[in-house]
Amino acid sequence: MASLPGPTSVRVARRVHGGLVEYDGYSNDAWSYLPDHGGYVSDLFIHVDDARLPGVPTCRPPRPGAADPPRGSDPVPHAP
C-alpha cells in the first residue's frame, strides 16, 4: 500500500472494475491504473471535472499475477 500527498497530479493509463469502495457516502467500483506508481487507486479519490475520465480507456483487468485492482474495500483517503 502506498499514499500520495494531496493534492497530487497523477497520470492514468486505464480503468478497470474491481472491488466496491464506499467512502464518505459515495461508492464506486472503478479503479484507475497509475503507471508512474505501479498500482491502482479507487476513482473515488481522483478529482476531475468529468468523472468518466475522458480519453482513459476502460479495460479488462490485467492477467493474474499482474498489478490487479483491489477486490475489497480498504480505501486510504488522501489529504484534502
All heavy atoms as a GROMACS GRO file, in nm:
protein
  601
    1MET      N    1   0.084  -0.116   0.000
    1MET     CA    2   0.000   0.000   0.000
    1MET      C    3   0.090   0.123   0.000
    1MET      O    4   0.193   0.126   0.063
    1MET     CB    5  -0.090  -0.001   0.123
    1MET     CG    6  -0.183   0.115   0.125
    1MET     SD    7  -0.290   0.127   0.270
    1MET     CE    8  -0.359  -0.033   0.280
    2ALA      N    9   0.046   0.225  -0.071
    2ALA     CA   10   0.122   0.349  -0.079
    2ALA      C   11   0.027   0.466  -0.060
    2ALA      O   12  -0.095   0.451  -0.069
    2ALA     CB   13   0.190   0.360  -0.215
    3SER      N   14   0.080   0.580  -0.032
    3SER     CA   15  -0.001   0.701  -0.023
    3SER      C   16   0.070   0.813  -0.096
    3SER      O   17   0.191   0.812  -0.111
    3SER     CB   18  -0.027   0.739   0.123
    3SER     OG   19   0.094   0.768   0.187
    4LEU      N   20  -0.008   0.907  -0.143
    4LEU     CA   21   0.044   1.024  -0.213
    4LEU      C   22   0.000   1.147  -0.135
    4LEU      O   23  -0.111   1.152  -0.083
    4LEU     CB   24  -0.014   1.031  -0.355
    4LEU     CG   25   0.015   0.911  -0.445
    4LEU    CD1   26  -0.063   0.925  -0.576
    4LEU    CD2   27   0.163   0.901  -0.473
    5PRO      N   28   0.087   1.248  -0.129
    5PRO     CA   29   0.044   1.370  -0.063
    5PRO      C   30  -0.067   1.435  -0.147
    5PRO      O   31  -0.066   1.426  -0.269
    5PRO     CB   32   0.169   1.457  -0.061
    5PRO     CG   33   0.254   1.405  -0.172
    5PRO     CD   34   0.221   1.258  -0.185
    6GLY      N   35  -0.164   1.493  -0.082
    6GLY     CA   36  -0.273   1.551  -0.158
    6GLY      C   37  -0.269   1.702  -0.152
    6GLY      O   38  -0.222   1.757  -0.054
    7PRO      N   39  -0.313   1.770  -0.251
    7PRO     CA   40  -0.347   1.713  -0.381
    7PRO      C   41  -0.222   1.682  -0.463
    7PRO      O   42  -0.121   1.751  -0.451
    7PRO     CB   43  -0.429   1.823  -0.447
    7PRO     CG   44  -0.382   1.950  -0.384
    7PRO     CD   45  -0.340   1.913  -0.244
    8THR      N   46  -0.229   1.578  -0.543
    8THR     CA   47  -0.119   1.535  -0.629
    8THR      C   48  -0.174   1.508  -0.768
    8THR      O   49  -0.277   1.443  -0.781
    8THR     CB   50  -0.055   1.405  -0.575
    8THR    OG1   51   0.000   1.430  -0.446
    8THR    CG2   52   0.055   1.355  -0.667
    9SER      N   53  -0.107   1.556  -0.870
    9SER     CA   54  -0.147   1.523  -1.007
    9SER      C   55  -0.095   1.384  -1.038
    9SER      O   56   0.017   1.348  -1.000
    9SER     CB   57  -0.086   1.623  -1.106
    9SER     OG   58  -0.140   1.751  -1.085
   10VAL      N   59  -0.178   1.305  -1.106
   10VAL     CA   60  -0.140   1.170  -1.144
   10VAL      C   61  -0.174   1.146  -1.291
   10VAL      O   62  -0.261   1.212  -1.348
   10VAL     CB   63  -0.210   1.063  -1.057
   10VAL    CG1   64  -0.163   1.070  -0.914
   10VAL    CG2   65  -0.361   1.074  -1.066
   11ARG      N   66  -0.102   1.053  -1.351
   11ARG     CA   67  -0.128   1.012  -1.489
   11ARG      C   68  -0.201   0.878  -1.482
   11ARG      O   69  -0.158   0.785  -1.416
   11ARG     CB   70   0.004   0.997  -1.564
   11ARG     CG   71  -0.010   0.973  -1.712
   11ARG     CD   72   0.126   0.987  -1.780
   11ARG     NE   73   0.223   0.891  -1.730
   11ARG     CZ   74   0.251   0.775  -1.789
   11ARG    NH1   75   0.188   0.740  -1.899
   11ARG    NH2   76   0.342   0.694  -1.738
   12VAL      N   77  -0.316   0.869  -1.550
   12VAL     CA   78  -0.398   0.748  -1.551
   12VAL      C   79  -0.386   0.682  -1.687
   12VAL      O   80  -0.409   0.746  -1.789
   12VAL     CB   81  -0.546   0.781  -1.520
   12VAL    CG1   82  -0.633   0.659  -1.535
   12VAL    CG2   83  -0.559   0.842  -1.382
   13ALA      N   84  -0.352   0.551  -1.687
   13ALA     CA   85  -0.335   0.480  -1.814
   13ALA      C   86  -0.462   0.408  -1.856
   13ALA      O   87  -0.493   0.401  -1.975
   13ALA     CB   88  -0.221   0.378  -1.802
   14ARG      N   89  -0.535   0.351  -1.758
   14ARG     CA   90  -0.656   0.276  -1.792
   14ARG      C   91  -0.742   0.263  -1.668
   14ARG      O   92  -0.697   0.287  -1.557
   14ARG     CB   93  -0.622   0.138  -1.847
   14ARG     CG   94  -0.553   0.048  -1.745
   14ARG     CD   95  -0.521  -0.089  -1.803
   14ARG     NE   96  -0.450  -0.170  -1.708
   14ARG     CZ   97  -0.318  -0.175  -1.693
   14ARG    NH1   98  -0.242  -0.101  -1.771
   14ARG    NH2   99  -0.263  -0.253  -1.603
   15ARG      N  100  -0.868   0.221  -1.690
   15ARG     CA  101  -0.961   0.196  -1.581
   15ARG      C  102  -1.010   0.053  -1.590
   15ARG      O  103  -1.023  -0.001  -1.699
   15ARG     CB  104  -1.084   0.287  -1.591
   15ARG     CG  105  -1.054   0.432  -1.583
   15ARG     CD  106  -1.178   0.512  -1.610
   15ARG     NE  107  -1.265   0.509  -1.492
   15ARG     CZ  108  -1.390   0.549  -1.492
   15ARG    NH1  109  -1.445   0.592  -1.602
   15ARG    NH2  110  -1.461   0.546  -1.383
   16VAL      N  111  -1.036  -0.004  -1.475
   16VAL     CA  112  -1.096  -0.138  -1.469
   16VAL      C  113  -1.201  -0.135  -1.359
   16VAL      O  114  -1.207  -0.042  -1.278
   16VAL     CB  115  -0.991  -0.248  -1.440
   16VAL    CG1  116  -0.889  -0.257  -1.551
   16VAL    CG2  117  -0.925  -0.226  -1.305
   17HIS      N  118  -1.285  -0.238  -1.357
   17HIS     CA  119  -1.382  -0.251  -1.250
   17HIS      C  120  -1.334  -0.360  -1.156
   17HIS      O  121  -1.292  -0.466  -1.199
   17HIS     CB  122  -1.521  -0.282  -1.305
   17HIS     CG  123  -1.577  -0.165  -1.381
   17HIS    ND1  124  -1.639  -0.059  -1.318
   17HIS    CD2  125  -1.576  -0.136  -1.512
   17HIS    CE1  126  -1.674   0.029  -1.408
   17HIS    NE2  127  -1.637  -0.014  -1.527
   18GLY      N  128  -1.336  -0.331  -1.026
   18GLY     CA  129  -1.288  -0.424  -0.924
   18GLY      C  130  -1.377  -0.417  -0.802
   18GLY      O  131  -1.498  -0.401  -0.814
   19GLY      N  132  -1.316  -0.422  -0.686
   19GLY     CA  133  -1.392  -0.420  -0.561
   19GLY      C  134  -1.461  -0.287  -0.538
   19GLY      O  135  -1.410  -0.182  -0.574
   20LEU      N  136  -1.578  -0.294  -0.478
   20LEU     CA  137  -1.655  -0.175  -0.448
   20LEU      C  138  -1.593  -0.102  -0.330
   20LEU      O  139  -1.561  -0.162  -0.228
   20LEU     CB  140  -1.800  -0.212  -0.414
   20LEU     CG  141  -1.893  -0.096  -0.384
   20LEU    CD1  142  -1.918  -0.014  -0.511
   20LEU    CD2  143  -2.024  -0.148  -0.328
   21VAL      N  144  -1.575   0.029  -0.344
   21VAL     CA  145  -1.524   0.113  -0.236
   21VAL      C  146  -1.636   0.206  -0.192
   21VAL      O  147  -1.703   0.267  -0.275
   21VAL     CB  148  -1.402   0.197  -0.282
   21VAL    CG1  149  -1.362   0.296  -0.175
   21VAL    CG2  150  -1.286   0.106  -0.316
   22GLU      N  151  -1.658   0.214  -0.062
   22GLU     CA  152  -1.756   0.307  -0.006
   22GLU      C  153  -1.683   0.401   0.088
   22GLU      O  154  -1.608   0.356   0.176
   22GLU     CB  155  -1.864   0.229   0.068
   22GLU     CG  156  -1.943   0.139  -0.026
   22GLU     CD  157  -2.043   0.053   0.048
   22GLU    OE1  158  -2.018   0.015   0.163
   22GLU    OE2  159  -2.148   0.023  -0.013
   23TYR      N  160  -1.701   0.531   0.066
   23TYR     CA  161  -1.632   0.630   0.147
   23TYR      C  162  -1.714   0.759   0.151
   23TYR      O  163  -1.754   0.809   0.046
   23TYR     CB  164  -1.491   0.658   0.090
   23TYR     CG  165  -1.415   0.760   0.169
   23TYR    CD1  166  -1.360   0.728   0.293
   23TYR    CD2  167  -1.400   0.890   0.122
   23TYR    CE1  168  -1.291   0.822   0.367
   23TYR    CE2  169  -1.332   0.984   0.195
   23TYR     CZ  170  -1.278   0.950   0.318
   23TYR     OH  171  -1.209   1.044   0.391
   24ASP      N  172  -1.736   0.809   0.267
   24ASP     CA  173  -1.799   0.939   0.287
   24ASP      C  174  -1.932   0.952   0.212
   24ASP      O  175  -1.962   1.056   0.154
   24ASP     CB  176  -1.701   1.049   0.246
   24ASP     CG  177  -1.736   1.184   0.309
   24ASP    OD1  178  -1.799   1.186   0.416
   24ASP    OD2  179  -1.699   1.288   0.249
   25GLY      N  180  -2.012   0.844   0.211
   25GLY     CA  181  -2.143   0.848   0.147
   25GLY      C  182  -2.143   0.819  -0.002
   25GLY      O  183  -2.248   0.822  -0.066
   26TYR      N  184  -2.027   0.792  -0.060
   26TYR     CA  185  -2.016   0.761  -0.203
   26TYR      C  186  -1.969   0.618  -0.220
   26TYR      O  187  -1.903   0.561  -0.132
   26TYR     CB  188  -1.916   0.855  -0.272
   26TYR     CG  189  -1.958   0.999  -0.269
   26TYR    CD1  190  -1.915   1.084  -0.168
   26TYR    CD2  191  -2.042   1.052  -0.367
   26TYR    CE1  192  -1.954   1.218  -0.164
   26TYR    CE2  193  -2.082   1.184  -0.364
   26TYR     CZ  194  -2.037   1.267  -0.262
   26TYR     OH  195  -2.076   1.397  -0.260
   27SER      N  196  -1.998   0.558  -0.335
   27SER     CA  197  -1.947   0.426  -0.365
   27SER      C  198  -1.914   0.417  -0.513
   27SER      O  199  -1.974   0.486  -0.596
   27SER     CB  200  -2.047   0.318  -0.326
   27SER     OG  201  -2.166   0.330  -0.400
   28ASN      N  202  -1.815   0.333  -0.545
   28ASN     CA  203  -1.770   0.320  -0.683
   28ASN      C  204  -1.688   0.193  -0.694
   28ASN      O  205  -1.615   0.158  -0.602
   28ASN     CB  206  -1.685   0.442  -0.722
   28ASN     CG  207  -1.662   0.455  -0.869
   28ASN    OD1  208  -1.651   0.356  -0.940
   28ASN    ND2  209  -1.652   0.578  -0.917
   29ASP      N  210  -1.697   0.123  -0.808
   29ASP     CA  211  -1.615   0.004  -0.829
   29ASP      C  212  -1.511   0.024  -0.938
   29ASP      O  213  -1.447  -0.070  -0.983
   29ASP     CB  214  -1.702  -0.118  -0.860
   29ASP     CG  215  -1.762  -0.113  -1.000
   29ASP    OD1  216  -1.766  -0.004  -1.062
   29ASP    OD2  217  -1.805  -0.219  -1.048
   30ALA      N  218  -1.493   0.148  -0.984
   30ALA     CA  219  -1.394   0.177  -1.087
   30ALA      C  220  -1.258   0.208  -1.023
   30ALA      O  221  -1.250   0.279  -0.923
   30ALA     CB  222  -1.440   0.295  -1.172
   31TRP      N  223  -1.155   0.150  -1.082
   31TRP     CA  224  -1.018   0.170  -1.036
   31TRP      C  225  -0.933   0.220  -1.152
   31TRP      O  226  -0.945   0.170  -1.264
   31TRP     CB  227  -0.961   0.038  -0.983
   31TRP     CG  228  -1.027  -0.008  -0.858
   31TRP    CD1  229  -1.146  -0.076  -0.849
   31TRP    CD2  230  -0.982   0.011  -0.725
   31TRP    NE1  231  -1.176  -0.100  -0.718
   31TRP    CE2  232  -1.076  -0.049  -0.640
   31TRP    CE3  233  -0.870   0.072  -0.669
   31TRP    CZ2  234  -1.063  -0.048  -0.502
   31TRP    CZ3  235  -0.856   0.072  -0.533
   31TRP    CH2  236  -0.951   0.013  -0.450
   32SER      N  237  -0.847   0.316  -1.127
   32SER     CA  238  -0.759   0.370  -1.230
   32SER      C  239  -0.616   0.325  -1.204
   32SER      O  240  -0.568   0.330  -1.090
   32SER     CB  241  -0.764   0.524  -1.231
   32SER     OG  242  -0.890   0.567  -1.276
   33TYR      N  243  -0.549   0.281  -1.312
   33TYR     CA  244  -0.410   0.238  -1.301
   33TYR      C  245  -0.319   0.358  -1.318
   33TYR      O  246  -0.329   0.432  -1.415
   33TYR     CB  247  -0.378   0.131  -1.407
   33TYR     CG  248  -0.237   0.082  -1.395
   33TYR    CD1  249  -0.199   0.002  -1.288
   33TYR    CD2  250  -0.141   0.117  -1.488
   33TYR    CE1  251  -0.069  -0.042  -1.275
   33TYR    CE2  252  -0.010   0.073  -1.477
   33TYR     CZ  253   0.025  -0.006  -1.369
   33TYR     OH  254   0.154  -0.049  -1.355
   34LEU      N  255  -0.229   0.377  -1.221
   34LEU     CA  256  -0.133   0.487  -1.223
   34LEU      C  257   0.004   0.430  -1.261
   34LEU      O  258   0.076   0.377  -1.176
   34LEU     CB  259  -0.126   0.553  -1.086
   34LEU     CG  260  -0.259   0.596  -1.022
   34LEU    CD1  261  -0.235   0.660  -0.886
   34LEU    CD2  262  -0.336   0.688  -1.114
   35PRO      N  263   0.042   0.439  -1.388
   35PRO     CA  264   0.165   0.374  -1.433
   35PRO      C  265   0.291   0.429  -1.365
   35PRO      O  266   0.386   0.354  -1.346
   35PRO     CB  267   0.167   0.400  -1.584
   35PRO     CG  268   0.081   0.520  -1.604
   35PRO     CD  269  -0.024   0.512  -1.497
   36ASP      N  270   0.291   0.553  -1.327
   36ASP     CA  271   0.408   0.611  -1.262
   36ASP      C  272   0.426   0.560  -1.119
   36ASP      O  273   0.533   0.576  -1.060
   36ASP     CB  274   0.400   0.764  -1.260
   36ASP     CG  275   0.395   0.822  -1.401
   36ASP    OD1  276   0.452   0.761  -1.493
   36ASP    OD2  277   0.333   0.929  -1.418
   37HIS      N  278   0.321   0.499  -1.064
   37HIS     CA  279   0.326   0.449  -0.926
   37HIS      C  280   0.310   0.297  -0.920
   37HIS      O  281   0.318   0.239  -0.812
   37HIS     CB  282   0.219   0.518  -0.842
   37HIS     CG  283   0.237   0.666  -0.838
   37HIS    ND1  284   0.330   0.728  -0.759
   37HIS    CD2  285   0.177   0.765  -0.909
   37HIS    CE1  286   0.326   0.858  -0.778
   37HIS    NE2  287   0.234   0.883  -0.870
   38GLY      N  288   0.281   0.233  -1.035
   38GLY     CA  289   0.273   0.089  -1.042
   38GLY      C  290   0.157   0.027  -0.967
   38GLY      O  291   0.165  -0.084  -0.918
   39GLY      N  292   0.045   0.099  -0.957
   39GLY     CA  293  -0.070   0.044  -0.886
   39GLY      C  294  -0.198   0.116  -0.921
   39GLY      O  295  -0.202   0.205  -1.006
   40TYR      N  296  -0.304   0.073  -0.854
   40TYR     CA  297  -0.438   0.127  -0.879
   40TYR      C  298  -0.483   0.216  -0.764
   40TYR      O  299  -0.440   0.199  -0.650
   40TYR     CB  300  -0.538   0.013  -0.892
   40TYR     CG  301  -0.524  -0.065  -1.020
   40TYR    CD1  302  -0.432  -0.168  -1.030
   40TYR    CD2  303  -0.603  -0.036  -1.130
   40TYR    CE1  304  -0.419  -0.240  -1.148
   40TYR    CE2  305  -0.592  -0.108  -1.248
   40TYR     CZ  306  -0.499  -0.209  -1.256
   40TYR     OH  307  -0.487  -0.279  -1.371
   41VAL      N  308  -0.574   0.309  -0.796
   41VAL     CA  309  -0.640   0.392  -0.696
   41VAL      C  310  -0.788   0.392  -0.730
   41VAL      O  311  -0.826   0.393  -0.848
   41VAL     CB  312  -0.583   0.535  -0.694
   41VAL    CG1  313  -0.608   0.608  -0.824
   41VAL    CG2  314  -0.640   0.615  -0.577
   42SER      N  315  -0.872   0.388  -0.626
   42SER     CA  316  -1.015   0.396  -0.650
   42SER      C  317  -1.047   0.531  -0.713
   42SER      O  318  -0.993   0.635  -0.673
   42SER     CB  319  -1.091   0.383  -0.517
   42SER     OG  320  -1.228   0.417  -0.536
   43ASP      N  321  -1.137   0.529  -0.810
   43ASP     CA  322  -1.177   0.654  -0.875
   43ASP      C  323  -1.243   0.752  -0.778
   43ASP      O  324  -1.254   0.871  -0.807
   43ASP     CB  325  -1.269   0.628  -0.993
   43ASP     CG  326  -1.192   0.584  -1.117
   43ASP    OD1  327  -1.071   0.556  -1.106
   43ASP    OD2  328  -1.254   0.577  -1.225
   44LEU      N  329  -1.286   0.703  -0.661
   44LEU     CA  330  -1.343   0.794  -0.561
   44LEU      C  331  -1.241   0.899  -0.518
   44LEU      O  332  -1.279   1.006  -0.471
   44LEU     CB  333  -1.389   0.717  -0.437
   44LEU     CG  334  -1.519   0.640  -0.449
   44LEU    CD1  335  -1.549   0.570  -0.318
   44LEU    CD2  336  -1.634   0.731  -0.486
   45PHE      N  337  -1.114   0.867  -0.531
   45PHE     CA  338  -1.010   0.956  -0.481
   45PHE      C  339  -0.940   1.034  -0.592
   45PHE      O  340  -0.834   1.090  -0.570
   45PHE     CB  341  -0.910   0.877  -0.396
   45PHE     CG  342  -0.979   0.808  -0.282
   45PHE    CD1  343  -0.992   0.671  -0.280
   45PHE    CD2  344  -1.035   0.881  -0.179
   45PHE    CE1  345  -1.059   0.606  -0.176
   45PHE    CE2  346  -1.102   0.819  -0.075
   45PHE     CZ  347  -1.113   0.681  -0.074
   46ILE      N  348  -0.999   1.034  -0.711
   46ILE     CA  349  -0.948   1.115  -0.821
   46ILE      C  350  -1.048   1.227  -0.847
   46ILE      O  351  -1.164   1.201  -0.878
   46ILE     CB  352  -0.927   1.032  -0.949
   46ILE    CG1  353  -0.820   0.925  -0.924
   46ILE    CG2  354  -0.886   1.122  -1.065
   46ILE    CD1  355  -0.792   0.838  -1.044
   47HIS      N  356  -1.004   1.348  -0.832
   47HIS     CA  357  -1.092   1.464  -0.853
   47HIS      C  358  -1.071   1.517  -0.994
   47HIS      O  359  -0.963   1.563  -1.029
   47HIS     CB  360  -1.063   1.573  -0.751
   47HIS     CG  361  -1.144   1.696  -0.777
   47HIS    ND1  362  -1.277   1.706  -0.743
   47HIS    CD2  363  -1.112   1.814  -0.835
   47HIS    CE1  364  -1.323   1.824  -0.780
   47HIS    NE2  365  -1.224   1.891  -0.836
   48VAL      N  366  -1.176   1.507  -1.074
   48VAL     CA  367  -1.176   1.562  -1.210
   48VAL      C  368  -1.312   1.624  -1.236
   48VAL      O  369  -1.410   1.592  -1.168
   48VAL     CB  370  -1.145   1.454  -1.317
   48VAL    CG1  371  -1.004   1.402  -1.304
   48VAL    CG2  372  -1.244   1.340  -1.308
   49ASP      N  373  -1.319   1.710  -1.335
   49ASP     CA  374  -1.446   1.772  -1.369
   49ASP      C  375  -1.544   1.673  -1.432
   49ASP      O  376  -1.664   1.686  -1.420
   49ASP     CB  377  -1.426   1.890  -1.463
   49ASP     CG  378  -1.356   2.006  -1.393
   49ASP    OD1  379  -1.370   2.019  -1.270
   49ASP    OD2  380  -1.287   2.084  -1.462
   50ASP      N  381  -1.491   1.572  -1.502
   50ASP     CA  382  -1.574   1.472  -1.569
   50ASP      C  383  -1.537   1.336  -1.512
   50ASP      O  384  -1.429   1.283  -1.541
   50ASP     CB  385  -1.550   1.477  -1.719
   50ASP     CG  386  -1.644   1.386  -1.797
   50ASP    OD1  387  -1.702   1.292  -1.738
   50ASP    OD2  388  -1.659   1.408  -1.918
   51ALA      N  389  -1.623   1.275  -1.432
   51ALA     CA  390  -1.593   1.150  -1.362
   51ALA      C  391  -1.565   1.034  -1.457
   51ALA      O  392  -1.511   0.932  -1.416
   51ALA     CB  393  -1.708   1.113  -1.268
   52ARG      N  394  -1.598   1.050  -1.584
   52ARG     CA  395  -1.572   0.942  -1.680
   52ARG      C  396  -1.426   0.938  -1.722
   52ARG      O  397  -1.385   0.848  -1.794
   52ARG     CB  398  -1.661   0.957  -1.802
   52ARG     CG  399  -1.807   0.936  -1.769
   52ARG     CD  400  -1.894   0.972  -1.884
   52ARG     NE  401  -1.883   1.117  -1.903
   52ARG     CZ  402  -1.927   1.184  -2.007
   52ARG    NH1  403  -1.984   1.120  -2.105
   52ARG    NH2  404  -1.913   1.314  -2.016
   53LEU      N  405  -1.345   1.033  -1.681
   53LEU     CA  406  -1.203   1.041  -1.718
   53LEU      C  407  -1.187   1.034  -1.870
   53LEU      O  408  -1.144   0.935  -1.926
   53LEU     CB  409  -1.121   0.932  -1.651
   53LEU     CG  410  -1.119   0.934  -1.498
   53LEU    CD1  411  -1.039   0.815  -1.445
   53LEU    CD2  412  -1.063   1.063  -1.444
   54PRO      N  413  -1.224   1.140  -1.940
   54PRO     CA  414  -1.217   1.141  -2.087
   54PRO      C  415  -1.079   1.100  -2.137
   54PRO      O  416  -0.977   1.142  -2.083
   54PRO     CB  417  -1.247   1.285  -2.125
   54PRO     CG  418  -1.309   1.346  -2.006
   54PRO     CD  419  -1.261   1.270  -1.887
   55GLY      N  420  -1.077   1.016  -2.240
   55GLY     CA  421  -0.952   0.973  -2.301
   55GLY      C  422  -0.885   0.855  -2.233
   55GLY      O  423  -0.785   0.805  -2.281
   56VAL      N  424  -0.941   0.809  -2.120
   56VAL     CA  425  -0.884   0.694  -2.049
   56VAL      C  426  -0.967   0.572  -2.084
   56VAL      O  427  -1.086   0.568  -2.056
   56VAL     CB  428  -0.882   0.717  -1.897
   56VAL    CG1  429  -0.833   0.592  -1.825
   56VAL    CG2  430  -0.797   0.838  -1.862
   57PRO      N  431  -0.904   0.470  -2.144
   57PRO     CA  432  -0.982   0.352  -2.183
   57PRO      C  433  -1.020   0.266  -2.063
   57PRO      O  434  -0.946   0.256  -1.965
   57PRO     CB  435  -0.886   0.275  -2.274
   57PRO     CG  436  -0.750   0.318  -2.229
   57PRO     CD  437  -0.765   0.460  -2.182
   58THR      N  438  -1.139   0.206  -2.071
   58THR     CA  439  -1.181   0.106  -1.972
   58THR      C  440  -1.142  -0.029  -2.028
   58THR      O  441  -1.178  -0.064  -2.140
   58THR     CB  442  -1.333   0.113  -1.948
   58THR    OG1  443  -1.365   0.242  -1.896
   58THR    CG2  444  -1.377   0.006  -1.849
   59CYS      N  445  -1.063  -0.102  -1.950
   59CYS     CA  446  -1.009  -0.229  -1.996
   59CYS      C  447  -1.050  -0.342  -1.904
   59CYS      O  448  -1.096  -0.320  -1.793
   59CYS     CB  449  -0.856  -0.222  -1.997
   59CYS     SG  450  -0.792  -0.088  -2.097
   60ARG      N  451  -1.026  -0.464  -1.951
   60ARG     CA  452  -1.043  -0.579  -1.865
   60ARG      C  453  -0.929  -0.580  -1.765
   60ARG      O  454  -0.821  -0.528  -1.794
   60ARG     CB  455  -1.042  -0.707  -1.946
   60ARG     CG  456  -1.169  -0.722  -2.029
   60ARG     CD  457  -1.170  -0.853  -2.099
   60ARG     NE  458  -1.070  -0.846  -2.206
   60ARG     CZ  459  -1.036  -0.945  -2.284
   60ARG    NH1  460  -1.088  -1.063  -2.267
   60ARG    NH2  461  -0.947  -0.929  -2.379
   61PRO      N  462  -0.949  -0.640  -1.648
   61PRO     CA  463  -0.839  -0.650  -1.552
   61PRO      C  464  -0.719  -0.719  -1.616
   61PRO      O  465  -0.736  -0.803  -1.705
   61PRO     CB  466  -0.896  -0.733  -1.438
   61PRO     CG  467  -1.044  -0.717  -1.449
   61PRO     CD  468  -1.072  -0.699  -1.597
   62PRO      N  469  -0.598  -0.685  -1.574
   62PRO     CA  470  -0.479  -0.747  -1.631
   62PRO      C  471  -0.472  -0.896  -1.597
   62PRO      O  472  -0.546  -0.945  -1.513
   62PRO     CB  473  -0.364  -0.671  -1.566
   62PRO     CG  474  -0.422  -0.611  -1.443
   62PRO     CD  475  -0.567  -0.590  -1.470
   63ARG      N  476  -0.381  -0.965  -1.660
   63ARG     CA  477  -0.366  -1.109  -1.637
   63ARG      C  478  -0.337  -1.136  -1.490
   63ARG      O  479  -0.280  -1.052  -1.422
   63ARG     CB  480  -0.255  -1.164  -1.725
   63ARG     CG  481  -0.118  -1.117  -1.684
   63ARG     CD  482  -0.011  -1.158  -1.786
   63ARG     NE  483   0.119  -1.113  -1.741
   63ARG     CZ  484   0.160  -0.987  -1.736
   63ARG    NH1  485   0.079  -0.890  -1.773
   63ARG    NH2  486   0.280  -0.955  -1.694
   64PRO      N  487  -0.374  -1.254  -1.439
   64PRO     CA  488  -0.347  -1.287  -1.299
   64PRO      C  489  -0.199  -1.274  -1.268
   64PRO      O  490  -0.114  -1.308  -1.349
   64PRO     CB  491  -0.393  -1.433  -1.288
   64PRO     CG  492  -0.494  -1.448  -1.396
   64PRO     CD  493  -0.447  -1.359  -1.508
   65GLY      N  494  -0.170  -1.222  -1.151
   65GLY     CA  495  -0.032  -1.203  -1.109
   65GLY      C  496   0.021  -1.065  -1.142
   65GLY      O  497   0.121  -1.021  -1.087
   66ALA      N  498  -0.044  -0.994  -1.235
   66ALA     CA  499  -0.003  -0.857  -1.264
   66ALA      C  500  -0.060  -0.768  -1.155
   66ALA      O  501  -0.124  -0.815  -1.062
   66ALA     CB  502  -0.055  -0.817  -1.402
   67ALA      N  503  -0.039  -0.641  -1.165
   67ALA     CA  504  -0.090  -0.548  -1.064
   67ALA      C  505  -0.242  -0.539  -1.076
   67ALA      O  506  -0.295  -0.457  -1.148
   67ALA     CB  507  -0.027  -0.411  -1.083
   68ASP      N  508  -0.312  -0.630  -1.009
   68ASP     CA  509  -0.457  -0.635  -1.014
   68ASP      C  510  -0.518  -0.526  -0.928
   68ASP      O  511  -0.462  -0.490  -0.825
   68ASP     CB  512  -0.508  -0.771  -0.963
   68ASP     CG  513  -0.468  -0.885  -1.054
   68ASP    OD1  514  -0.465  -0.866  -1.176
   68ASP    OD2  515  -0.437  -0.993  -1.000
   69PRO      N  516  -0.638  -0.476  -0.968
   69PRO     CA  517  -0.706  -0.380  -0.881
   69PRO      C  518  -0.753  -0.451  -0.755
   69PRO      O  519  -0.782  -0.571  -0.758
   69PRO     CB  520  -0.824  -0.333  -0.965
   69PRO     CG  521  -0.847  -0.444  -1.061
   69PRO     CD  522  -0.713  -0.506  -1.088
   70PRO      N  523  -0.761  -0.383  -0.646
   70PRO     CA  524  -0.807  -0.445  -0.521
   70PRO      C  525  -0.947  -0.501  -0.536
   70PRO      O  526  -1.030  -0.449  -0.608
   70PRO     CB  527  -0.805  -0.329  -0.422
   70PRO     CG  528  -0.704  -0.235  -0.477
   70PRO     CD  529  -0.718  -0.246  -0.626
   71ARG      N  530  -0.974  -0.611  -0.464
   71ARG     CA  531  -1.104  -0.676  -0.469
   71ARG      C  532  -1.194  -0.632  -0.354
   71ARG      O  533  -1.312  -0.639  -0.362
   71ARG     CB  534  -1.087  -0.828  -0.463
   71ARG     CG  535  -1.011  -0.882  -0.580
   71ARG     CD  536  -1.096  -0.878  -0.704
   71ARG     NE  537  -1.020  -0.928  -0.817
   71ARG     CZ  538  -1.028  -0.878  -0.938
   71ARG    NH1  539  -1.109  -0.779  -0.964
   71ARG    NH2  540  -0.957  -0.928  -1.036
   72GLY      N  541  -1.139  -0.590  -0.245
   72GLY     CA  542  -1.218  -0.548  -0.130
   72GLY      C  543  -1.216  -0.398  -0.116
   72GLY      O  544  -1.162  -0.328  -0.199
   73SER      N  545  -1.273  -0.349  -0.009
   73SER     CA  546  -1.274  -0.204   0.011
   73SER      C  547  -1.198  -0.168   0.138
   73SER      O  548  -1.247  -0.185   0.248
   73SER     CB  549  -1.418  -0.151   0.016
   73SER     OG  550  -1.488  -0.212   0.121
   74ASP      N  551  -1.077  -0.124   0.120
   74ASP     CA  552  -0.995  -0.076   0.231
   74ASP      C  553  -0.929   0.053   0.184
   74ASP      O  554  -0.809   0.060   0.163
   74ASP     CB  555  -0.889  -0.179   0.268
   74ASP     CG  556  -0.812  -0.139   0.392
   74ASP    OD1  557  -0.860  -0.050   0.466
   74ASP    OD2  558  -0.703  -0.193   0.414
   75PRO      N  559  -1.011   0.157   0.158
   75PRO     CA  560  -0.957   0.280   0.099
   75PRO      C  561  -0.868   0.356   0.196
   75PRO      O  562  -0.886   0.352   0.316
   75PRO     CB  563  -1.083   0.360   0.065
   75PRO     CG  564  -1.181   0.316   0.167
   75PRO     CD  565  -1.152   0.167   0.188
   76VAL      N  566  -0.772   0.423   0.138
   76VAL     CA  567  -0.686   0.513   0.215
   76VAL      C  568  -0.710   0.652   0.158
   76VAL      O  569  -0.664   0.684   0.049
   76VAL     CB  570  -0.538   0.474   0.199
   76VAL    CG1  571  -0.451   0.572   0.277
   76VAL    CG2  572  -0.517   0.332   0.248
   77PRO      N  573  -0.787   0.734   0.229
   77PRO     CA  574  -0.819   0.867   0.174
   77PRO      C  575  -0.697   0.955   0.166
   77PRO      O  576  -0.606   0.944   0.248
   77PRO     CB  577  -0.921   0.923   0.273
   77PRO     CG  578  -0.902   0.845   0.396
   77PRO     CD  579  -0.847   0.711   0.357
   78HIS      N  580  -0.695   1.042   0.066
   78HIS     CA  581  -0.585   1.138   0.053
   78HIS      C  582  -0.617   1.262   0.135
   78HIS      O  583  -0.731   1.288   0.170
   78HIS     CB  584  -0.563   1.174  -0.094
   78HIS     CG  585  -0.678   1.250  -0.154
   78HIS    ND1  586  -0.792   1.188  -0.198
   78HIS    CD2  587  -0.696   1.380  -0.175
   78HIS    CE1  588  -0.875   1.278  -0.244
   78HIS    NE2  589  -0.819   1.395  -0.233
   79ALA      N  590  -0.515   1.337   0.166
   79ALA     CA  591  -0.535   1.462   0.240
   79ALA      C  592  -0.601   1.565   0.149
   79ALA      O  593  -0.568   1.573   0.032
   79ALA     CB  594  -0.401   1.514   0.291
   80PRO      N  595  -0.696   1.641   0.202
   80PRO     CA  596  -0.763   1.741   0.117
   80PRO      C  597  -0.670   1.852   0.073
   80PRO      O  598  -0.570   1.876   0.129
   80PRO     CB  599  -0.874   1.796   0.205
   80PRO     CG  600  -0.852   1.742   0.340
   80PRO     CD  601  -0.746   1.637   0.334
   0.00000   0.00000   0.00000
